[in-house]
Amino acid sequence: MKTILSLLLLASSLALSHATCDVYCAYSAVLNKTIGPSGSVDRASYFFDEGLFAPSVYNAEDGRCGLQASFSGDSLVITGTVYAPNDPSTGFFINIQTTKATSGEWFLELDPSVYVQNGGYIDQSTWTHYSLVSGSLVGFGQYQVNLQLTESMHPLQVGVGANGKNANFGLSAWFDFSYNGSTRMSDINVDLTCQTPSTPAPTTVPTAAPTPVPTAEPTPAPTPAPTAEPTPAPTPAPTTEPTPAPTPAPTAVVTPAPTTSDGSTSGATSGATSGSTSGSESNSGSSGEYTCPPNAFVVRQAIADQYGANSYFAFIFNTSNDVQYRFDFVNDNGRFQVNSDNTATLTGTLAPLGTNPQDGVFDFDFTASINFQPGSVPAEPHQELHSDAYVPNGPVDTATWTYYQLTSATFTLTNGYGLSIIPYMDMEFQVGDGANGKNVNYGASAWFQFFFTDGNSNLIASGIMDINVDLVCEAAGASSTTGATSTTGSSVSGGVVESPTSPATTATSSASAASVSLLLALIVAIVLSL
């Protein structure tokens, strides 16, 4: 009896968990052989015809979040990657959009004894149904297919025991897809572990009325004793008025040297010399936080310094067959804007660099608008620089970095084709000194899964899109020289970047102004003393 009661309490607490969590890591639902269906497998994405595909996701003990389930209002979005067994180079990029359903039939796969109607501890009435809005499985490696999903059999279900494999909090879903002229089925079964807790709405606690304190009867004041008449003090002798001291000559006020955008008076760059020629000044203070009103940055390719590896691009597309296509911003138009609500947007027009393979695949310009919301601090930040770049041996402190989570992205290609991205693994857009992975400048980096399709939505290429950029405060007004030429003839920012005023010039100008002010002060003092 105590065991059943404990399980009921556990189920009740887990059933409420998705109300207090926004983003979950989805792991393979490990089969409970006591209550799970016989002959079942532990894969998270299982295709009934194993001779066709048989992918899986990371288990919880792998420490990675390869597949995510994000709840927002009535929507549930599942994105990430599943892999073929024993072959991490082959798998599918998953993107499934769903909305909450008002009705649906529960699919009960566990042993009947575990459900409440049979005296068990799993109550399927606490589950939530979601209907498919859109879904795709884009293959990579040996799976070079683009599968469009439709709902099959039952709607997606979320809750304790809803994964159909065990009694954990999870989800399961069934989808149809067309392959070689026939309809096939995909089955997804995962455990859900909270990654990003939601912020609960504040609860107003009524203030109790104060208990009145009884008023004590006032004690009558004692009658004061008569005061003796004071003896008048003798009249003091008159004091001679002192002769006033001469008025000192006025001292001229020395005007302080002008302050740069980062609050210093010398225009000094970041704490360690980067060795790159980007010329971007650090926005970091001693606390590691940047100051760049109004949080608007110019986005430029991150050129490697002594701490980083070679890089000559802002965006790079690494296809699944290991071909790389590099892009950079046209006419220095990349911008990164952090808004007052801590959301952020990365925008700009990019063009391919001349070093790309001349195969015509990525021969286009494109505009990008990528939107972010505040993210969560990862267990391990993505560190690409040499180990001696990080504290305590180097200048980069990852504890000062800021993280952003992808919310949406829009790309417009000059050739009319399509480009889309989803998060890759658990890496977020990281921002800070050394966060670009190429130098110790203030910058940013991230990895995303990309899908490049033709005008008929046929998949041309897929893989990883890598961003490595410097972020230069726009208020500083830095200019840059130009490098490669875009497909439309526009120049592409890159190469050497120069600040409008070098640190040495700023320091010399400040010292000169101070010397002139002191000389004027001395002249005024001499004239007044004559």
Solvent accessible surface area in square Angstrom, and as a share of the most:
residue,aa,sasa,rsa
1,M,185,0.82
2,K,174,0.74
3,T,95,0.55
4,I,80,0.41
5,L,95,0.47
6,S,66,0.43
7,L,57,0.29
8,L,68,0.34
9,L,117,0.58
10,L,94,0.47
11,A,13,0.10
12,S,63,0.41
13,S,67,0.43
14,L,53,0.26
15,A,18,0.14
16,L,126,0.63
17,S,27,0.18
18,H,41,0.18
19,A,77,0.59
20,T,89,0.52
21,C,4,0.02
22,D,55,0.29
23,V,8,0.05
24,Y,3,0.01
25,C,11,0.06
26,A,3,0.02
27,Y,25,0.09
28,S,4,0.03
29,A,1,0.00
30,V,80,0.46
31,L,31,0.15
32,N,55,0.28
33,K,180,0.76
34,T,119,0.69
35,I,18,0.09
36,G,15,0.14
37,P,34,0.22
38,S,114,0.74
39,G,85,0.81
40,S,27,0.18
41,V,39,0.23
42,D,66,0.34
43,R,57,0.21
44,A,0,0.00
45,S,1,0.01
46,Y,46,0.17
47,F,2,0.01
48,F,108,0.45
49,D,63,0.33
50,E,83,0.37
51,G,79,0.76
52,L,33,0.16
53,F,11,0.04
54,A,14,0.11
55,P,0,0.00
56,S,26,0.17
57,V,11,0.06
58,Y,42,0.16
59,N,51,0.26
60,A,59,0.46
61,E,144,0.65
62,D,72,0.37
63,G,65,0.63
64,R,119,0.43
65,C,5,0.03
66,G,3,0.03
67,L,2,0.01
68,Q,21,0.09
69,A,0,0.00
70,S,36,0.23
71,F,20,0.08
72,S,79,0.51
73,G,74,0.71
74,D,88,0.46
75,S,40,0.26
76,L,0,0.00
77,V,38,0.22
78,I,3,0.01
79,T,18,0.10
80,G,4,0.04
81,T,1,0.00
82,V,1,0.00
83,Y,28,0.11
84,A,13,0.10
85,P,58,0.36
86,N,160,0.82
87,D,45,0.23
88,P,102,0.64
89,S,74,0.48
90,T,3,0.01
91,G,0,0.00
92,F,0,0.00
93,F,6,0.03
94,I,1,0.00
95,N,38,0.20
96,I,0,0.00
97,Q,60,0.27
98,T,4,0.02
99,T,57,0.33
100,K,85,0.36
101,A,22,0.17
102,T,148,0.86
103,S,88,0.57
104,G,37,0.36
105,E,121,0.54
106,W,74,0.26
107,F,55,0.23
108,L,67,0.33
109,E,40,0.18
110,L,8,0.04
111,D,60,0.31
112,P,90,0.56
113,S,71,0.46
114,V,6,0.03
115,Y,4,0.01
116,V,59,0.34
117,Q,106,0.47
118,N,84,0.43
119,G,59,0.57
120,G,11,0.11
121,Y,39,0.15
122,I,0,0.00
123,D,50,0.26
124,Q,25,0.11
125,S,83,0.54
126,T,66,0.38
127,W,13,0.05
128,T,23,0.14
129,H,10,0.04
130,Y,3,0.01
131,S,35,0.22
132,L,35,0.17
133,V,100,0.57
134,S,56,0.36
135,G,7,0.07
136,S,23,0.15
137,L,2,0.01
138,V,7,0.04
139,G,0,0.00
140,F,18,0.07
141,G,22,0.22
142,Q,150,0.67
143,Y,25,0.10
144,Q,112,0.50
145,V,32,0.18
146,N,46,0.23
147,L,6,0.03
148,Q,110,0.49
149,L,11,0.06
150,T,82,0.47
151,E,78,0.35
152,S,8,0.05
153,M,113,0.50
154,H,25,0.11
155,P,18,0.12
156,L,5,0.02
157,Q,1,0.00
158,V,1,0.01
159,G,3,0.02
160,V,7,0.04
161,G,1,0.01
162,A,0,0.00
163,N,0,0.00
164,G,1,0.01
165,K,13,0.05
166,N,9,0.05
167,A,27,0.21
168,N,70,0.36
169,F,10,0.04
170,G,0,0.00
171,L,1,0.01
172,S,0,0.00
173,A,0,0.00
174,W,4,0.01
175,F,4,0.02
176,D,32,0.16
177,F,6,0.02
178,S,79,0.51
179,Y,49,0.19
180,N,132,0.68
181,G,81,0.78
182,S,49,0.31
183,T,97,0.57
184,R,70,0.26
185,M,40,0.18
186,S,0,0.00
187,D,10,0.05
188,I,2,0.01
189,N,1,0.01
190,V,2,0.01
191,D,21,0.11
192,L,13,0.06
193,T,72,0.42
194,C,58,0.35
195,Q,55,0.25
196,T,37,0.21
197,P,94,0.59
198,S,29,0.19
199,T,129,0.75
200,P,112,0.71
201,A,87,0.68
202,P,131,0.82
203,T,120,0.70
204,T,126,0.73
205,V,120,0.69
206,P,115,0.72
207,T,131,0.76
208,A,88,0.68
209,A,91,0.71
210,P,123,0.78
211,T,117,0.68
212,P,115,0.73
213,V,128,0.73
214,P,122,0.77
215,T,132,0.77
216,A,86,0.67
217,E,155,0.70
218,P,108,0.68
219,T,122,0.71
220,P,119,0.75
221,A,92,0.71
222,P,120,0.76
223,T,130,0.75
224,P,116,0.73
225,A,86,0.67
226,P,134,0.84
227,T,130,0.76
228,A,88,0.68
229,E,161,0.72
230,P,107,0.67
231,T,125,0.73
232,P,118,0.74
233,A,89,0.69
234,P,123,0.78
235,T,130,0.76
236,P,111,0.70
237,A,87,0.67
238,P,136,0.85
239,T,127,0.74
240,T,123,0.71
241,E,149,0.67
242,P,106,0.67
243,T,126,0.73
244,P,118,0.74
245,A,90,0.69
246,P,123,0.77
247,T,128,0.75
248,P,112,0.71
249,A,44,0.34
250,P,82,0.51
251,T,118,0.69
252,A,35,0.27
253,V,136,0.78
254,V,58,0.33
255,T,91,0.53
256,P,111,0.70
257,A,29,0.23
258,P,84,0.53
259,T,88,0.51
260,T,34,0.20
261,S,50,0.32
262,D,38,0.19
263,G,56,0.53
264,S,35,0.23
265,T,72,0.42
266,S,48,0.31
267,G,3,0.03
268,A,52,0.41
269,T,77,0.45
270,S,24,0.15
271,G,89,0.85
272,A,23,0.18
273,T,109,0.63
274,S,17,0.11
275,G,56,0.54
276,S,22,0.14
277,T,75,0.43
278,S,5,0.03
279,G,34,0.33
280,S,12,0.08
281,E,35,0.16
282,S,7,0.04
283,N,6,0.03
284,S,32,0.21
285,G,47,0.46
286,S,131,0.84
287,S,80,0.52
288,G,16,0.16
289,E,125,0.56
290,Y,51,0.19
291,T,80,0.47
292,C,2,0.01
293,P,94,0.59
294,P,101,0.63
295,N,49,0.25
296,A,13,0.10
297,F,1,0.00
298,V,11,0.06
299,V,0,0.00
300,R,7,0.03
301,Q,16,0.07
302,A,0,0.00
303,I,26,0.13
304,A,25,0.19
305,D,13,0.07
306,Q,104,0.46
307,Y,32,0.12
308,G,12,0.12
309,A,63,0.48
310,N,122,0.62
311,S,3,0.02
312,Y,138,0.52
313,F,14,0.06
314,A,0,0.00
315,F,1,0.00
316,I,7,0.03
317,F,0,0.00
318,N,37,0.19
319,T,12,0.07
320,S,44,0.28
321,N,110,0.57
322,D,131,0.68
323,V,43,0.25
324,Q,73,0.33
325,Y,8,0.03
326,R,65,0.24
327,F,0,0.00
328,D,0,0.00
329,F,1,0.00
330,V,9,0.05
331,N,88,0.45
332,D,27,0.14
333,N,52,0.27
334,G,0,0.00
335,R,82,0.30
336,F,1,0.01
337,Q,64,0.29
338,V,9,0.05
339,N,58,0.30
340,S,123,0.79
341,D,93,0.48
342,N,90,0.46
343,T,41,0.24
344,A,1,0.01
345,T,32,0.18
346,L,2,0.01
347,T,49,0.28
348,G,12,0.12
349,T,36,0.21
350,L,0,0.00
351,A,0,0.00
352,P,16,0.10
353,L,24,0.12
354,G,65,0.62
355,T,110,0.64
356,N,11,0.06
357,P,57,0.36
358,Q,158,0.70
359,D,74,0.38
360,G,57,0.54
361,V,50,0.29
362,F,5,0.02
363,D,91,0.47
364,F,2,0.01
365,D,6,0.03
366,F,1,0.00
367,T,61,0.35
368,A,7,0.05
369,S,39,0.25
370,I,0,0.00
371,N,51,0.26
372,F,4,0.01
373,Q,69,0.31
374,P,72,0.45
375,G,30,0.29
376,S,37,0.24
377,V,120,0.69
378,P,38,0.24
379,A,109,0.85
380,E,147,0.66
381,P,27,0.17
382,H,55,0.25
383,Q,90,0.40
384,E,59,0.27
385,L,12,0.06
386,H,95,0.42
387,S,98,0.63
388,D,77,0.40
389,A,0,0.00
390,Y,21,0.08
391,V,75,0.43
392,P,133,0.84
393,N,121,0.62
394,G,17,0.16
395,P,52,0.32
396,V,1,0.00
397,D,51,0.26
398,T,27,0.16
399,A,92,0.71
400,T,44,0.25
401,W,15,0.05
402,T,57,0.33
403,Y,13,0.05
404,Y,9,0.04
405,Q,27,0.12
406,L,26,0.13
407,T,70,0.41
408,S,54,0.35
409,A,33,0.25
410,T,87,0.51
411,F,22,0.09
412,T,86,0.50
413,L,11,0.06
414,T,87,0.50
415,N,64,0.33
416,G,59,0.56
417,Y,84,0.32
418,G,27,0.26
419,L,15,0.07
420,S,54,0.35
421,I,15,0.08
422,I,7,0.04
423,P,32,0.20
424,Y,42,0.16
425,M,27,0.12
426,D,61,0.32
427,M,24,0.11
428,E,26,0.12
429,F,1,0.01
430,Q,4,0.02
431,V,5,0.03
432,G,3,0.03
433,D,25,0.13
434,G,1,0.01
435,A,0,0.00
436,N,0,0.00
437,G,4,0.04
438,K,20,0.09
439,N,0,0.00
440,V,4,0.03
441,N,8,0.04
442,Y,7,0.03
443,G,0,0.00
444,A,0,0.00
445,S,0,0.00
446,A,0,0.00
447,W,70,0.25
448,F,5,0.02
449,Q,0,0.00
450,F,0,0.00
451,F,17,0.07
452,F,1,0.00
453,T,25,0.15
454,D,33,0.17
455,G,62,0.60
456,N,123,0.63
457,S,81,0.52
458,N,83,0.43
459,L,39,0.19
460,I,73,0.37
461,A,16,0.12
462,S,3,0.02
463,G,4,0.04
464,I,34,0.17
465,M,0,0.00
466,D,16,0.08
467,I,0,0.00
468,N,0,0.00
469,V,0,0.00
470,D,1,0.00
471,L,0,0.00
472,V,6,0.04
473,C,5,0.03
474,E,68,0.30
475,A,66,0.51
476,A,36,0.28
477,G,51,0.49
478,A,19,0.15
479,S,66,0.43
480,S,29,0.18
481,T,63,0.37
482,T,80,0.47
483,G,50,0.48
484,A,34,0.27
485,T,85,0.50
486,S,8,0.05
487,T,64,0.37
488,T,96,0.56
489,G,55,0.53
490,S,37,0.24
491,S,37,0.24
492,V,1,0.00
493,S,2,0.01
494,G,7,0.06
495,G,42,0.40
496,V,74,0.43
497,V,11,0.06
498,E,104,0.47
499,S,32,0.20
500,P,90,0.57
501,T,65,0.38
502,S,49,0.31
503,P,51,0.32
504,A,72,0.56
505,T,73,0.42
506,T,18,0.10
507,A,45,0.35
508,T,88,0.51
509,S,60,0.39
510,S,10,0.07
511,A,61,0.47
512,S,59,0.38
513,A,50,0.39
514,A,35,0.27
515,S,68,0.44
516,V,88,0.51
517,S,20,0.13
518,L,101,0.50
519,L,108,0.54
520,L,101,0.50
521,A,15,0.11
522,L,114,0.57
523,I,88,0.45
524,V,63,0.36
525,A,37,0.29
526,I,107,0.54
527,V,92,0.53
528,L,90,0.45
529,S,89,0.57
530,L,177,0.88
